[in-house]
Amino acid sequence: MNSRNYHRLLCSFLLLAVFSACKNGTNENAEKVVPTTGFGTPQIESMSKQIEGNPTNASLYATRGALWYENENFDEGIADLEKAIQLDSSKAEYFHILADMYMDYYKSRQGLGVMERAGNLFPKRVPTLLKLAEFQLILKNHNDALFTLERIRVIDPLNAEMFFMFGNVFSDMGKTDQAITAYQSAVENDPGLVDAWVKLANLLSDKNSPLAEKYFDNALRADSTNVDALHAKAYFLSNKKNDLKGAIRLYKKINTIDPQYADGYYNLGLIYLDMDSVQQAYNSFDLAVKFAPAFAEAYYHRGLAAEMKGDKAQALADYQNVLRINPDFEGAKSGVDRMKK
């Protein structure tokens, strides 16, 4: 699990705990409120009623804010989390959720500002400093991110997530050797850190190191059902080792684990095209667009497969679909011209 997803998941668990606490602290009637105004969801309506009865309870605002967030009502969610923090600034989780809201609302600098506030308020809280470093990395503030990670090193010198983030920062800076060293330290301290194994394996693969495949295998030993790790190894097998059958086995395993994983079908389709298995390629691209209707490249390659089968009407429709999604897709433009001629 990458760092950002890890912290988002952590916030979800923490918020669930907050919501449970709110339910335990309210009377039975308040929990059975049925919305009559049409404002928000039934859960939001229920929280609003509870807030009316207890307007200084920070956890109620935080819970309602997270519910707004789930429904992508960012302005309302941000207002509620800011109110929660105003009432109780001792909960680092409130800052985390608020920062994520700003980030998903395309207000990344405000999100960074929230995490900077949290970093000052909780100067020795490692999860908060990790999240601050993550936001600094997203905004390309590499030196600030490295400084924050050094703060963590003083607190917890063997923290695997810290080394993982060091690797991410160095990798983003183009300092590949330092990134490799950092990822190696991450897996030494936590052999179950799948994302670090995958990042390490990918970097070594780029260097054509014979250790790359071993590290992909280590990732899958840590979690044999991790879709990202399976995908990374399948891509390695098909593009670095020309082991197309091995890659196909892994992509099929991915699609068994996650039947709606569009990238798995798409990459499987590319392999089938390389093998001149046009109908199987078409079927794979067809599944990719079924589960990802805005996947322009999948439409394009389904169009290519249709064209290779002689189905010009389907090919034209697919190329036109690509241009509706991405009007600048040159391959689709050429495809439309070919079909019209």
N, C-alpha and C positions, 0 to 999 in steps of 0.2 A: 504494500500500500504506500503510495507516495505521501509526502509530508502534508500537502494541502488536504488530500482526502482524509488522512489520519486525523487532522485537527477538526475537519468538518464533522466526521463521525463522532469524535470525542464530544464536540459541542452538542450533537444530537442526543447523545446519552445523558449529558449533563442537563439538557433542557427537559428531557423526559423525567429526570429526577425532580427538577423544579416543578414541572406540571403535576407530578404525583403528590408533591408536598402541598401544592395549592389545593388539590382535591381533598387531601386529608384535613386541611385547615378550614374548609368551608362547610356550610350546612347542607343537608341533603337536598333541600328545595332549590338551592342555588345551582346545584349540579343538574337539575332536571328542567332548567329554563328552556323553553322552546322559542326560537327566534320568531318574532312577528314583524320586524321592521324590514327584513330582507338585507340587512347590513352585515355582510360577511358570512362566514360559515356558522353552523350551529355552535361549534367550539368557541369561535370568536365571540358570538353573542353571549355565550355562557360566561366567558372571561370578562366581558364588558359589564355584565350584571354584577359580577363579584367585585370588580373595580369600583363600581358605584357605591357598593357597601363598604369598601375598604380602600379608599383612594391613596393611602400612603404605603401600600404593600408593594415593594419593588418587584417581588417575584411574579406577581400577577401581571404587571406591565411587561416583564421579560417574556413570560409565557405567551401573552397575546401578541407581542412583537414577533416572536418566532412563528406563530401561526400565520400572521400576516406575511411573513417571509416565505413560508411554504406556498402561499397563494400568490407570490410575486407582487404583493402590494407593498412596494419598498418604502414609499414615503411614510405610510402608517407604521410599518415595522420599525423604521429608523426612529420615528418620534417616540414610540413606546420604549425602545431600548435606551434612548437618551434619557427618558424619564426614569427608567429603572436605575440607571447609573447615577442620576441626580439624587435619587432617594437612598441608594446603597452602592457606593463605589468600591465596596470590599470584595465583590464577586468578579474575578477575572473573566469568568465565562461570559458575562454580559458584554464585555469589551470584544471578546472573540467573535461572538455572534454579530454584533454591530459592525465590526470590521468586514466580516464576510458579506453582510448585506450591502455595504458600500461597494465592495469589490464586484459583486454580481450586478450591481446597479450602474456599472461602468464609472464609478467614482473612486478610482483606486487610490488617489492621493488622500482623499478623506479617510479611506480605510487605513492607509498607512499612518495618518495622524492619530487615529483611534489606538492603533497598536503602539505607537510611540508613547501615548498617555499611559497605556497599560504597562509598558516596559518601565516607565518611571515609578508607577505606583507599586509594581510587583518586581523589584529589581533582582530577586533571587528565585523567581518562579520559572523553572526551565521550560514548561510548555508555552508560557507566554513569550519568553525570549525566542523560542524556536519559531513561533508564529510571526513575531516581529521580523526575524531574519528572512522568513519566507516572503513577507510583503516587500521587504527591501530588495530582495532578489527579483521579484516580479517587476518592480519599477527600475531595475538595473542599477540600484544603488549598491554596487558590489562592495565597496570599501566599508560602507555602513554595515552591510550584512556580515562581513568578516569580523568587524569589531564586535557586533552583537554575539556572534558565535564564540569569540574569545572570552566574552563575559561568561558564557555557559561553561567553557572549558575550566574556568576558575572554580565554578560551583560544582561541576560534575565532570571530571577529566576523562571519564570513560563512557560518556553518553553516546550511544550508537547513532541516535537521531541527529545529534550535533555533527558527527563525522559525515553522516549522509548529506546534511545540508551544506557542509564544507565542500563536499564533492559536487553538489549541484551548482554552487557559486563558482567554483574553479572551472567546472565544465562550461558554464555560461560565459566565462571570461576567456575561454579558449586555452586554458592551462590544463591540458589533458593529463600530463604526468602527475600533477598535484591532485587532480580529481581522482585519478586511479588510486593514489596513495590514501586519500581520504575515504574512498569507498571500501578499500581493503581494511582500514581501521574500523569502519562501521560493521562489516560482517565478522571481523574478529571479535568484536564486543557483543554482537547479536547475530548469530548464524541464521536466525529466522527472519532477518530483514530482507525480504524477497526483492524489493525494489532496488536495494543496494547491489545485490547480486546481478540483477538484470542490467543496471547502469554500468557496472564494472565489466560485465561480459560484452556489452555493446561497444564500449571503448576499446577493449582488447580485440574485438572482432575488427574494428576499424584499423587496428594496427596489424591485422593478420596474425595475431598471437595464437599459438596452439592451445593456450589456456582458456580461450573464450568458450569453447563448447563445455568444458568442465564447469565453468562458472554458471552457464545456463542450466546445467544439470543440478548444480548446487541450489539454484533458485527453485527448481521443481522438486528437489528433495525437501526443501523447507515447506513447500505448498504445491502439491501435484495438480491442484485444480485452479491455480492462479491463472486467469485468462491472459493477463498481460505477459506473464513469464512464458506461457505456452506460445503466444503469438510471437514474442521476441525470438524464441528458439526456432520456431517454424520459419520465420523470415531469414534467420541465419542459415538454416539448412538449405533453403531454396536459393539464396543469393550468394552465399559464400562457399557452400560445399556441393552445390548442384545435386543435392539429395532430394529430388522432387517427391519421391514416394514417402520419405520420412516426413517431409513438410505436410503432405496431404494427410497423413495419419494424425498429425498434431492439430491441423485445422479442423478435421472432423471431430476430434476430441473436444476442441473449443466449442463447436456448434452443438455438441451433446450437453456440455456443461451450461452454456448460455445460448439457447436456440435463437435469440434475437440479436446476437453479436454480428452486426453487418460487416465489419472489417474482416471477420473470419471468412465469410462467404466471398467477399470481394477478392481477397488474396488467393483463396482457393480457385476462384475463376481465372485469375491471372496465370496460375500454374497450369490449369487445364488448357488455356490458350497456348502456352508454351509447348504443351504436349500434343497440340492439334486435336484435342478432344473438345470440339467446338460446341456440341450440344450440352456436354457437362459444364462447360464454361458459361454458356448462356443460362443454364438453370441456376448456377451459383450467383451470377450477377442479378438474376431475377429475384432471388431471395434477398440479396443485399439491398436492392431498391425497395423491396417490400417492407423491410424493417428500418430503412433510412431513406424516406421519400425525397430528401434534399441532397442525396449523395450523387453529385454531378458525375464524378469519375465512374461510378458504377453504371449509371445510365449510358455513359459514353461507351464503355466496354461491352455492355449488353447490346448496344447498337452495332459495334464492330462484329460481335458474334452473330447477330442477326444478319448483317451484311454478308458475312462469310457463308452463312447458310442459304443465302439467296432471298431472304425475306426483306425486300427493300422497303416495304411499307412500315414494318416494325422498326427497321434501322432509322428511317427518316423520323418517325415519331420519337425515338430515343434521342437522336441528335437534337431535335427541337426542344425536348425536355431539358437537355443539358443547357441550351442557350437561354431557356427561361430562368434557370437557376444561376447561370454564369454567362452573360452575354459575350464575354471576351474569350471564351474557350475556343481556341483556334482549331483544334482537332474536330470539334463538333461543327464549326462553320464549314470546314472542308467536307465533312461527311454530308451535310445538307446539300452542298453543291453537287457532290457525286450522285446522290440519290435523285436530285432534280434533273440531272442530265440523263 
